[in-house]
Amino acid sequence: MRISFELAETLATVVEEGTLDAAARRLHVTPSAVSQRIRALEDLLGRVMLVRSKPARPTEAGAAVVRLARQVSLLEHDTLGELGADDGDGRTSVPLAVNADSLATWFLEPLARLSQRHPVVFELHRDDQDFTAGLLESGTVMGAVTSRATPVAGCRVSELGAMRYEAVATPAYVERWLDGGVDAVSLAAAPLVDFDRRDDLQTQWLVAMGVDPALPPRHYVPASNDFATAARLGLGWALLPTFQSDEGIATGQLVRLGGPPMDVPLHWQQWNLRSSLLDAIADEIVAEGRRVLSRR
């Protein structure tokens, strides 16, 4: 049995675009032709490949075929480059996963440099660093910034460094809520800002400070820059990456609350595939991460 690359590529395009109509426009065929290709692939493999939801998503079997299509596309890009047959008009799409704070602070700079040297476009998937590895496992992305040090099956891993977080708040907030000192009693009543309900950094810090984390009121602000803005506006105290808090502390807009800094180790994982493009992406991201992140 051989899987037609045209059929696999069609499935991957539907998953990337979200609908058969959008995939048809990108492939320059009719929606009917796209549907027929998906059906032919399912008949060939005897498996359902696609959940026809909005957006469309692959089944577990479909995800394996999407991963194959992306790997072949990457190898095709490298081969054309080696042969000097790449005219530069076509750009390879590379899906990557990254945590929100890295995306808001250091991650885009290496991608900008890469886009100047290579015919590539990036599709970024944002998720918590504890969950981005799952996007590698499913084949959704080719590489990910993750807290997971153990390689995902079929991937290789490089250490980036640690993102350091410190508890900060505005002087006015401290005067209102923590005037008696930053202790377990005052922190139990002081509002804080969480990224979302999976964000446990503030909870870890509270436990380290001897506070029952169920007691303080919580705001939820699920965007990195808006999260930092919420702290700068005095909505609550928060653990901010030093990237985002250093300037505010220098100007007096923010003050440190003390307590232990929280270091989140980050790693780069990518498909263990011999690809000059993927290797170039890894080299640029790992070098930037090691330059700007704390070395523990």
C-alpha positions as CSV (number, residue, x, y, z in Angstrom):
1,M,0.0,0.0,0.0
2,R,1.3,3.4,-0.9
3,I,-0.1,6.7,0.3
4,S,-0.5,9.3,-2.5
5,F,1.3,12.5,-1.6
6,E,-1.5,14.5,-3.4
7,L,-4.1,12.9,-1.1
8,A,-2.1,13.4,2.0
9,E,-1.3,17.0,1.1
10,T,-5.0,17.6,0.5
11,L,-5.9,16.4,4.0
12,A,-3.2,18.5,5.5
13,T,-4.4,21.6,3.7
14,V,-8.0,21.0,4.8
15,V,-6.7,20.8,8.4
16,E,-4.6,23.9,8.1
17,E,-7.3,25.9,6.4
18,G,-10.2,24.6,8.5
19,T,-12.7,24.0,5.7
20,L,-12.9,22.2,2.4
21,D,-13.8,25.4,0.6
22,A,-10.7,27.2,1.9
23,A,-8.5,24.2,1.1
24,A,-10.0,24.2,-2.5
25,R,-9.0,27.8,-3.0
26,R,-5.5,27.2,-1.8
27,L,-5.1,24.1,-4.0
28,H,-6.8,25.7,-7.0
29,V,-9.4,22.9,-7.3
30,T,-13.1,22.7,-6.6
31,P,-14.5,21.8,-3.2
32,S,-15.9,18.7,-4.8
33,A,-12.4,17.6,-5.9
34,V,-11.1,18.1,-2.3
35,S,-14.0,16.0,-0.9
36,Q,-13.3,13.3,-3.5
37,R,-9.6,13.2,-2.5
38,I,-10.4,12.9,1.2
39,R,-12.9,10.1,0.4
40,A,-10.3,8.3,-1.8
41,L,-7.7,8.5,1.1
42,E,-10.2,7.1,3.5
43,D,-11.1,4.3,1.1
44,L,-7.4,3.5,0.6
45,L,-6.6,3.3,4.3
46,G,-9.9,2.0,5.6
47,R,-10.0,4.8,8.2
48,V,-11.9,8.0,8.7
49,M,-9.4,10.8,8.2
50,L,-11.4,13.9,8.9
51,V,-14.0,15.2,11.4
52,R,-16.1,17.5,9.3
53,S,-16.6,20.1,12.0
54,K,-15.9,23.8,11.9
55,P,-13.0,24.0,11.8
56,A,-12.3,20.6,10.3
57,R,-10.0,18.5,12.4
58,P,-8.2,15.2,11.8
59,T,-9.0,12.0,13.5
60,E,-6.1,10.1,15.2
61,A,-5.4,8.3,12.0
62,G,-5.7,11.5,10.0
63,A,-3.2,13.2,12.3
64,A,-0.6,10.6,11.3
65,V,-1.2,11.3,7.6
66,V,-1.1,15.1,8.2
67,R,2.3,14.6,9.9
68,L,3.5,12.5,6.9
69,A,2.4,15.2,4.5
70,R,4.2,17.9,6.4
71,Q,7.4,15.9,6.7
72,V,7.4,15.2,2.9
73,S,6.7,18.8,2.2
74,L,9.7,19.8,4.3
75,L,12.0,17.3,2.6
76,E,10.8,18.4,-0.8
77,H,11.7,22.0,0.1
78,D,15.2,21.0,1.2
79,T,15.7,18.9,-2.0
80,L,14.6,21.7,-4.3
81,G,17.0,24.0,-2.5
82,E,19.9,21.6,-2.9
83,L,19.1,21.3,-6.6
84,G,18.8,25.0,-7.1
85,A,15.3,24.4,-8.4
86,D,13.5,26.6,-5.8
87,D,12.5,29.8,-7.5
88,G,11.6,31.4,-4.2
89,D,8.0,31.9,-5.1
90,G,6.7,29.1,-3.0
91,R,7.0,29.4,0.8
92,T,7.0,26.4,3.1
93,S,4.5,26.7,6.0
94,V,6.1,25.6,9.3
95,P,3.7,25.2,12.3
96,L,5.3,25.8,15.7
97,A,4.0,25.9,19.2
98,V,5.0,28.4,21.9
99,N,3.9,29.6,25.3
100,A,2.3,33.0,25.6
101,D,5.1,34.7,27.6
102,S,7.8,33.6,25.2
103,L,5.7,34.7,22.2
104,A,5.2,38.1,23.9
105,T,8.9,38.6,24.7
106,W,11.7,36.9,22.8
107,F,10.3,34.3,20.3
108,L,9.4,36.5,17.3
109,E,12.9,38.0,16.8
110,P,14.5,34.7,15.6
111,L,11.5,34.0,13.4
112,A,11.9,37.4,11.8
113,R,15.6,36.7,11.0
114,L,14.7,33.3,9.6
115,S,12.0,34.8,7.3
116,Q,14.6,37.1,5.8
117,R,16.9,34.2,4.9
118,H,14.5,31.4,4.0
119,P,11.2,31.2,2.0
120,V,9.1,30.2,5.0
121,V,6.0,31.3,6.7
122,F,5.2,30.4,10.3
123,E,1.9,29.2,11.7
124,L,2.1,29.7,15.5
125,H,0.0,27.8,18.0
126,R,-0.1,29.4,21.5
127,D,-0.5,27.3,24.5
128,D,0.8,26.8,28.1
129,Q,4.4,25.5,28.1
130,D,3.1,22.4,29.9
131,F,0.8,21.5,27.0
132,T,2.7,22.5,23.8
133,A,4.4,19.0,23.7
134,G,1.0,17.5,23.1
135,L,0.8,19.5,19.8
136,L,4.0,17.7,18.8
137,E,2.6,14.4,19.7
138,S,-0.5,14.9,17.6
139,G,1.6,16.1,14.6
140,T,0.0,19.6,14.7
141,V,3.3,21.3,14.9
142,M,6.9,20.6,13.8
143,G,8.6,22.2,16.8
144,A,7.6,23.6,20.2
145,V,8.8,25.6,23.1
146,T,7.9,23.4,26.1
147,S,8.7,22.7,29.7
148,R,9.0,19.0,28.9
149,A,12.6,17.9,29.0
150,T,11.9,14.3,28.0
151,P,11.8,14.0,24.2
152,V,8.4,13.4,22.6
153,A,8.5,10.2,20.5
154,G,10.1,11.0,17.2
155,C,11.5,14.3,18.4
156,R,14.8,15.7,19.7
157,V,15.2,18.2,22.5
158,S,17.5,21.1,23.3
159,E,17.6,23.1,26.5
160,L,16.8,26.8,26.1
161,G,17.1,28.2,29.7
162,A,14.7,29.3,32.3
163,M,12.1,32.1,32.2
164,R,12.2,33.9,35.6
165,Y,9.1,35.3,37.1
166,E,8.8,37.7,40.1
167,A,5.8,38.8,42.1
168,V,5.1,42.5,41.4
169,A,2.3,45.0,41.9
170,T,1.8,48.8,41.7
171,P,2.8,51.0,44.7
172,A,-0.9,52.1,45.0
173,Y,-1.9,48.4,45.1
174,V,0.6,47.6,47.8
175,E,-0.5,50.6,49.9
176,R,-4.2,49.5,49.7
177,W,-3.8,45.7,50.1
178,L,-0.4,45.0,51.5
179,D,0.3,48.0,53.7
180,G,0.8,45.8,56.8
181,G,3.4,43.8,55.0
182,V,3.6,41.0,52.4
183,D,2.6,38.2,54.7
184,A,0.2,35.3,54.8
185,V,-2.6,37.3,56.3
186,S,-2.6,40.2,53.8
187,L,-2.0,37.9,50.8
188,A,-5.0,35.8,51.7
189,A,-7.3,38.9,51.0
190,A,-5.3,40.6,48.2
191,P,-6.6,40.1,44.6
192,L,-4.3,38.5,42.2
193,V,-4.2,38.0,38.4
194,D,-4.0,34.6,36.8
195,F,-3.5,33.9,33.1
196,D,-6.2,31.3,33.0
197,R,-7.4,28.4,35.2
198,R,-4.5,26.2,34.1
199,D,-2.0,28.8,35.3
200,D,-0.5,27.6,38.6
201,L,2.4,30.0,39.0
202,Q,0.6,32.3,41.3
203,T,-0.7,29.3,43.3
204,Q,2.9,27.9,43.6
205,W,4.1,31.3,44.9
206,L,1.3,31.6,47.4
207,V,2.0,28.1,48.8
208,A,5.7,29.0,49.1
209,M,4.5,32.1,51.1
210,G,2.4,29.9,53.4
211,V,-0.9,31.1,52.0
212,D,-3.9,28.9,51.3
213,P,-4.3,29.5,47.5
214,A,-8.0,29.0,47.7
215,L,-8.5,32.2,49.7
216,P,-7.4,35.2,47.5
217,P,-9.8,36.6,44.9
218,R,-8.6,36.0,41.3
219,H,-8.9,37.9,38.0
220,Y,-8.3,35.8,34.8
221,V,-6.6,37.7,31.9
222,P,-5.7,35.1,29.2
223,A,-3.2,37.2,27.0
224,S,0.4,37.8,28.0
225,N,0.5,41.6,27.2
226,D,-2.9,42.2,28.7
227,F,-2.0,40.1,31.8
228,A,1.0,42.4,32.3
229,T,-1.1,45.5,31.7
230,A,-3.6,44.3,34.3
231,A,-0.8,44.2,36.9
232,R,0.5,47.6,35.8
233,L,-3.1,49.0,36.2
234,G,-3.3,47.7,39.8
235,L,-6.0,45.1,39.1
236,G,-4.0,42.6,41.2
237,W,-0.5,41.4,42.0
238,A,1.0,38.9,39.5
239,L,4.1,37.0,38.7
240,L,5.6,38.6,35.6
241,P,8.6,37.6,33.5
242,T,11.5,39.8,34.3
243,F,11.3,40.8,30.6
244,Q,8.0,42.5,31.3
245,S,8.6,43.8,34.7
246,D,12.1,45.3,34.7
247,E,11.2,48.6,33.0
248,G,8.2,49.1,35.3
249,I,10.3,48.5,38.4
250,A,13.0,50.8,37.1
251,T,10.5,53.6,36.6
252,G,8.7,53.0,39.9
253,Q,5.5,51.9,38.2
254,L,5.9,48.5,39.8
255,V,7.5,47.2,42.9
256,R,8.7,43.7,43.8
257,L,6.7,41.9,46.5
258,G,9.6,39.7,47.5
259,G,9.3,36.0,48.1
260,P,10.9,33.4,45.9
261,P,11.3,34.0,42.2
262,M,9.7,31.3,40.1
263,D,11.9,29.8,37.3
264,V,10.2,27.9,34.5
265,P,12.7,25.8,32.5
266,L,12.1,25.8,28.8
267,H,13.2,23.4,26.1
268,W,13.0,23.3,22.3
269,Q,11.6,20.1,20.8
270,Q,11.3,19.4,17.1
271,W,10.7,16.4,14.8
272,N,13.8,14.2,14.6
273,L,13.9,14.7,10.8
274,R,17.0,15.5,8.8
275,S,16.0,18.9,7.3
276,S,18.2,21.9,6.6
277,L,15.2,24.2,7.1
278,L,14.1,22.7,10.4
279,D,17.7,22.6,11.6
280,A,18.1,26.3,10.7
281,I,14.9,27.1,12.6
282,A,16.2,25.2,15.6
283,D,19.6,26.8,15.6
284,E,18.1,30.3,15.5
285,I,15.6,29.7,18.2
286,V,17.9,27.8,20.5
287,A,20.6,30.5,20.2
288,E,18.1,33.2,21.0
289,G,16.7,31.3,23.9
290,R,20.1,30.7,25.4
291,R,21.0,34.3,24.9
292,V,18.0,35.9,26.7
293,L,16.8,33.2,29.2
294,S,18.4,32.5,32.6
295,R,20.9,29.8,32.7
296,R,20.2,27.7,35.8
